[in-house]
Structure formats: C-alpha cells, structure tokens
Amino acid sequence: MIRLPSRIRLPHTLRLSGEGDRSLYFGRFWIYGALLLVLTGAVLDSYPTVLVGLLVLCTAAGSSLWNRYALNDVGFETRLSTHRAFPGDRVELEVTLVNDKPLPLPEITANLTMSEALEPDGWESTVEGASINRTLDLRASLRPFERRTWTIALDCRRRGPWSVGSATLRSSDPFGFFSSRRVVGKKEELIVYPHSWPIQEPPARNERLMGTLTARRRLVTDPMRRAGVRDYHPEDPFRTINWKATARTGSLKVNVNDPVVSTMVMIVLNLDTFTHYWEGLAIEQSERAIEIGASIARWGIEQQMSVGLSTNGLIAGFDTPLRIPFGRGPQHEAQIMNGLARLWAFSTVPVAQVLRQERVRCGRETTFVIVSPMTSSAIASELWLYSLAGIDPIFVPVGEATLHPPADLPLWPLDGPAPMTESAA
C-alpha cells in the first residue's frame, strides 16, 4: 500500500514564509486551490480550469522569485559631514542607495533609524511614544544599476552620543503580492558636545590659577627669567650669587629668578540637585552645570593651563564615575568635551566622596574649581577639610546653589547665555 504524504512540500520559490519575506495575498489555500484546479481540470479534461490554476501558480512562482532577488546586490550607505558638533549646529547626512543588478526595483523603502535628538530639517519623521529613536522613511524606484542619493540636514538639539543607522530595506514584486525586508548599514556616531561660551576670569586673583605671577613653593626656577637681586641668606646656593651686584653695592647679593609654575586646575562637577535621591532630579540644573564645566575647561585650556575633570556621574559602558586626568592642548580639550557629551545628567555617588578622593590625589599645588547646583552639610564638611589642608577651592554656584552658597569661599558666578539644550538623556 502506498502511503500518501501528510502535507505537500512546495518548491522553495513558492514557499510563503522565510527570513524577512512574506506574502501579502497568496496564502496556502491559494496554492493548494490552484493545484486542485489543475488536477481537477486534468481529470475533467477542462482546459480553462487547468489554465486558471496554472496562471495562479505561475503568478505566485514568478512574483516569489522576483521578490526573492529584489534586495540582492542592493547597497546602502550613510555618511555624515562631521562626527563632532555643538547644540544648534546643523550636520549634513548623505544617504546613498544603489541597485547593482539587472533586476529593476519598482518600489523600495528605506526606514532609516536615528537618535531622537537629531531632527531632520524639511523631512517628516516619526517617534513612537517614549522611544529614544526616530524613523525616517525614504522611498525610491530604482532602474538596473541605478544610484539614488539624498542629502538631509540634521539639527542637533542637545548634547549626547547620538547615532545614525542602521536601516531596514523593504521591497516587493511588481504586483505587490510578496514583500521582503532586510536590515543593512551600520551605525555612525555623532557626538554633540555640551554648549559652552567665553567666560571671565575668577574675581579673586588666586596665584595658582593665574599662572606664573607668583608661587608659594618655589621648587624650580628659570635662570633665563631674571626678576632682580636681593640680599644673601645663609641657605642660598653659592652659584646664585651675583658678583657684579655684590661689587657695586659692597654686600653679597643673589639673583632672584621667576619660578616655573605648572598651573593645574581640577574641575569637580557635581550632578546632585537635591540632598536626597528620593527628592527627585532637576535635569535642567544638571545640564547647566555640565555646560559651565565645559566652559571652564575650554577657558583653562586656552590659558595654557593643565586641566583635569572629576564628576560623580557615569558615562555609558563604564561603572565608575567619569574622571579625566590633567592635560593640556586641543586634544585634551576634545577628550574633556567628549566625556562631558557622554555623561549622564544624574549622579551615582555622593560628591563628598569625589571631593575627598581628589583632595588626596591632587594636593595643595592644584586649584580646585567646584561646580555644583546644590550645597549640603556633607559638602561643607569636605570644604572645611580643604581649608585645613591649606587649599582654597573656588566655588561655582549653579541654580539653587546661587541662593545659599557656602560661606568663606571664593565664588565664581558664571551667568552665561540662556540654555540652548533640552533635558538630555
């Protein structure tokens, strides 16, 4: 006895399901019905019935075969005009779609995904609910070996590590019976630095912050920078005696040289906005503190100072608070701005702990600039320990801290332009 198969296995080109492929009209009943028509017509010797069945099968097979190869050899590429920007800048995005095969594409759609903070100018895009991404739909019809390019202007709305890509390509056969999709492209990162502005010098002429005017500890002096002469003291080295001045005045005189001072500024950025975590978050004040920290860092680099940064917040991919060691120059400035761009606008450890660690690491030779949106008893206690150690930090109040700044500390109020950014993630 011959056993009949439990189900009919369709050829690969007629299969209705596959990775990224689906049929919009032809279901299994259509295929089974067409086969039944062919068999019935053959048994009844009815050529019209056979013709209808074959027409359905040929249409399904041809459409499925076309759809199968529709997205083969289709190239997709995105290119940004720059990978670094500031809030309010406009970056050009170039999107290229290439059909590198002899089979035409009557319709193809590219659903391009990008960060929600990047807004296409003059293009309609969708953001679903509280999603952090937006979708931009690009539609085209490509002839064989045709290339299509779009130039899209992206407005950078706020700071952050944003990205453009990937994209989902969707196409179908000429009749629209089948559709296919494929995820292509790679993400391109666009770092939007925090907004910054030119700032004035601190009100108090702190000798370490102002550079090579004077120094408390003259460890190293520059013999090429002569400041004058003075009377000889027993602890002065013999080689510092100025014999011409000694002969002229009749008493021992020694040279006085300007000290060599390496100005080191450590910016301590506090992202706490309330004393207790359960009180909530004031993201606007945290963002303002980040902008002020960026402005101070840029000012210090421009003044040829050695600038470091320490915060109580995290950046994506790290489980320790952001800390950037001392450095100078344009490359170090870019490193600080890159870290502030990636910084989350909320704290993970108490700022008092950060102040304690930096006091031990840096010592008296460092000028500390503390940027904080709030004050507390824990901060006041740490600042008191700074005073005991002979360190006079400069406090930069932000937001609510301007109403109740700490006493007996030099204040550096920085009122820049109105914030340009929204609440960053």
N, C-alpha and C positions, 0 to 999 in steps of 0.2 A: 504494500500500500504506500502510495506517495504522500508524504506529509506536506501540507501547504504551509508557506511561511506565515508567521504570526503577524507580520507587518511588511509592507512594501518598502524597500530601501531605494530612495530616489537617487538619481545621479547627483554628483557634487554640485553641478551647475544649477540644479533645481531645488537644492536644499533651502529651506526658508529661514533658517537661523544660523548665525555664525557670529564670530567676534566682530562687533561693530557693524554688522549687516542685519537688515530686517526687511520684511516685505510689508508694503503699505496696503496692498489689495489682495495679493494671491495668498490665500491660506491653504491648508492641507486639503480642505474639502474641494477647492477649485482644482487642484492637481488630481485628486482621486476621481472627481467628477469628470474631468477631461479624459482620463484613462478609461473610465467606464463608458463614456460616449464612444471612444474609439473602438473598444471591444464590442459594444452593443451594435454600432454601425457595421462592424465587420461581420458579426453574426447575422444581422438582418439584411446585409448587403445594401446598406443605406449610405451612399457616398456623402450626401450633405451632412449626415451625423458624424461620419468619420472626419470630414473636413473641418467641422466646428471644433471637434476635440483636438485635432492636430493644430489648428490655429491657436487654441488656448495654450497648448503645450509649447509650441514654437515661440509664442509671445513671451511666455514665462521663462523659457530657457534663454532666449535672446536678451531679455531685459536683465535676467540674473547674471548672465555672462558679462554684459556691459557694466553692470553695477560692480561686479567683482573686480574689474580692472580700472574702474573710474579713478580711484585715488592712487593707483600705482604711478610712480615717477612724477609725483606732484611735489614740488619743492616749496617750502615756506621758510621765510627768513625775516627777522626783525632787527633793526639797527637804530640805536639811539645816537643823537648828535653829541651827547655828553653823558657821562655817568656820575657827574657831580653837579649839584645845583643848590640854590637857596629858595626859601619860600617866596612865592611870587614870580619865580623865573618860569620861562616857557622853553620846553625841550621838544625838539622835533623827533618824531618817531617815523621811521621809514619801514613799511611793510611790503614785502615782495612775495608774490605768488606766481609759480612757474608750472606750466603744463608741459613736461618734457617727454611727450609721447605722441604718436599719430592719432590717438583717440581723442576726439573733442569732448569738452565738458559743457553741456548746455547750461548747467547751473551748479555753482559751487559756493558754499558759505563757509567763512572762517570766523568762528566765535573766539575772539581774542580776549584773554583774561589778563587783567592788570590790577594793581592795587587801587583801592577805593580813593586814596588821597591824590591820585593822578587823574585829572579831569580832561578828557578830550574836548578841545575847543571846536565848536561847529559840528560835532558828531553826537548822535544820540547813543547813549549807553544806559545800561540797567544795573542797579544794585539791589539785590534781593534781601529785604529785611535788614538784619544787623550784620550782614556779610562784610568782610574786610576786602572783598574783591568786587570789581565791576567788570561787565562783559560788553564788548564792542563787536557788533556784527558787521562783517564785510562781505558783500555779495558781488559775484562776477560771473561772466560767461567766457570761457577760455577756448580758443581755437587750438589746433595742434601746434605745439612748440611755441605757444604764446606766453608772454610775461606781462604781469599786471603789478603796478606799484602804486601804493597810497602813501601820502605824506600827511601825518597827523600831528597837530600841535598839542602837547600835553602841558597843562597848567599845574605846577607844583603847589599844592595847597598848604602843606605843613611838613615839618621835618620828619625824618624817619628813613629806614632802609626799605625802599619800595622796589617793586619788580614789575616787569612787563613780560608776558608769556606764561605758559605756553598757549597753543590754540587748538581748537577742535575743528577739523575739516569735515564738512558734510556735503555729500553729493548723491546723485541718483541717476537712473537710466533716463533716456529721453521722454519716456511715457510717465515717469514718476511712479512706477509700480514698486520699485525697490529703492532703498536708501542705504547708504554706508557712511560710516564716520571713522575718523582716525585722529588721535592726539599727536601733534607734531610740534616741533620747535623746542627751544629751551628758554629758561628764564634769564632775562637780562636785568641786572640790579641797577637801580638808580638811587643814589644816596642824596637825600636832601638835607643839607646842613642846617643847624638852627640859625635863626635870624640874629644878626649882630650889627652893631653900629659903633662909630667912633665915640670914645669916652674921654673924659677929662682926667687929669692926674688926681691922685688922692689928696685931700685937703691938708693932711699932715705930711711934712717932708720927712718921711721915715728914711733914715740914712741907708738902710739896706735896700729898700725899694727904689730909691732914687739913683742908685748906681754908684759910681766911683767918686762921689764928693768927699766922703769921709768913711772911715771904718772903725768899729770899736776894737777889733782884733787885727792888728797889722802883722799878719803872719808872713806875707810875701810882699815885697815892694819892688817897684820897677825902677832900676837905676837910670833909665833913659828919661824918666819923668821927674825932674828936679823941682821940688816945691820950695826950697830955701835952705837955710842953715840955722842951727841952734847951738846952745852951749853943750859941751861934752858932759856925759854922765858915765859913771864907772861901768855900767852894764853895756855901754855902746861898743860894738866891734871896732877894732883898730883900723880896719880898712875903710870905715865910713868917715874918718877924719878929713876935713877939707883944709889942706895945708895953706892954700892961698888966703883963705879967710882967717886962718889962725895967725899967719904972719901979719896980716893987715890990722887985726884987732888986738893982737897981743895975748889972746887966750884961746884955748882949744875950742874949735868949732867942728861940728859934724854935719854931714849932709842929711837933709830931710827929703825923702822921696815919696811920691804919691803911692798909696797902697794899690795892689792889684786885688780887686774885689770881683768875685763871680756872683752876680746878683741872682738869687734863687727865690722864686715865688711859687708857693704851693697854694693852689685854689682848692678849698674844701667846699664842695657843693652839697648842700642839704636838701633832700627832696621831701622831707617830712613837712606836712602842712598843718598837722594837729598834734597835740601831745600824745594822744592815744590813737591806736589804729582803728578802734571801733567808732571813732568820731567821724570817719569818712575821709575823703580825698578832695582836695581843691586843685584839680589838674591845671587850671589856668595859672595859679601861683607857681606850681612846679615848672610849668613851661617857661614862665617868665624868669625863674631862677636859672634855668638852663641857658636861656638867651643871654642873660647877664654874665654867666660864667663863660660863655663863648666870647663875648665882647672883651672881657678882662684878659682872656687867654690871647686873643689876637693883639690887644694893646701891648701885652708883655712881650710877645714875640717881635712886634715892631720896634720895641725899645731895646731889642737885643738882650733880653733877659732870659734866664733859664727857667722855664715854666713847667710845673707839674700839675696834675689834676687827680683829686681823690673824691669819690662820691659814696653815698650809701645806697645806690641803685644798681641794678643789673642790666646787662645787655643780653640779647638773645644768644643762646648757646653757651653761656657761662653761668656758673653757680656761685661766683664770688663778685663782690662789688667792683665796679669799674675803677681802676687806678692806672694812671699813666705816669711813668717816672719823668724826672726832669729832662728837659731837652730844649733845643732852640733851632730856629731856622724854619723855612717854609715846609719842609717835610714833617717836622714835628707839629707844626700848626695843623697840617692836614690830618695827622694822627689824632690830635685832640678833637678836631671838628668831626671826624669820622666816629669817634667814640661817643660824643655828645649826640650825634644824629641817631645812633643805635640805642641810646639809653632809654629805658622805660621810665615813665614820668611818675614813679612812685618808689618809695624806699623799701628796703628789705632788712636792714639792720639799723639800730639807733645811731644817730650821727655822733653821739657822745663816744661811742666805741671807735668810730673813724678818727675823731679828734685825738683820742688817746693814742692810737697807733701812730698817727702822723707826728705827734709830739716826740715820741720815742725815736722814730725813724729819722726825722729831719734835723732836729736840734735847733740851737739858737741862731745859727747862721742863715736860717730860712725865714723869709717873710711870709706869714700865713694870711691869706685873704679868705674869709669865711662868708659864703653866700648862703643866706638862709631865709625862708619865708616865715619862720616862727622862732620863738625863744622859749626856753623851758629851764627848770631848775637844774636838770642834768647838763645842759649846755653851759649854764652859768658856772657850775662846779668845774667843768673842764677848762673853761676860760680862766678861772681863778688859778688853777694849776699851771696854766700857761704863764700867768703873771709871776707866780713863784719861781718858775724856771727862767725868768728873765726874758720872756718872749712877749712882744706886744702885737697881737694879731689885729688885723683891720677887719671890721665887721661891715658887710654889705647887706642892709635890710631889704627884704622884698615883701610886698603885700602887707599882711597883718603885722609883720615884724617892724615896719616903719612906725607903728603906733607905740610899741613898747620895746625899744632897742635896749640891749644890755648897757649897763652903766660902766663908766670908767674905761671905755674902749674907743679908739678912733673909729669914726663912722665914715663910710664912703657911699653916700647916696647916689645911685645911678638911675636917673629918670630918663630913659631913652624914649624912642617913638612908641606909639601905641602898638600893642602886639599884633603881628600880621598873621599869626597861625591860629588854627583851631586846636582843640584838645587832641593831643597826639596820643596814639596808642602805645 
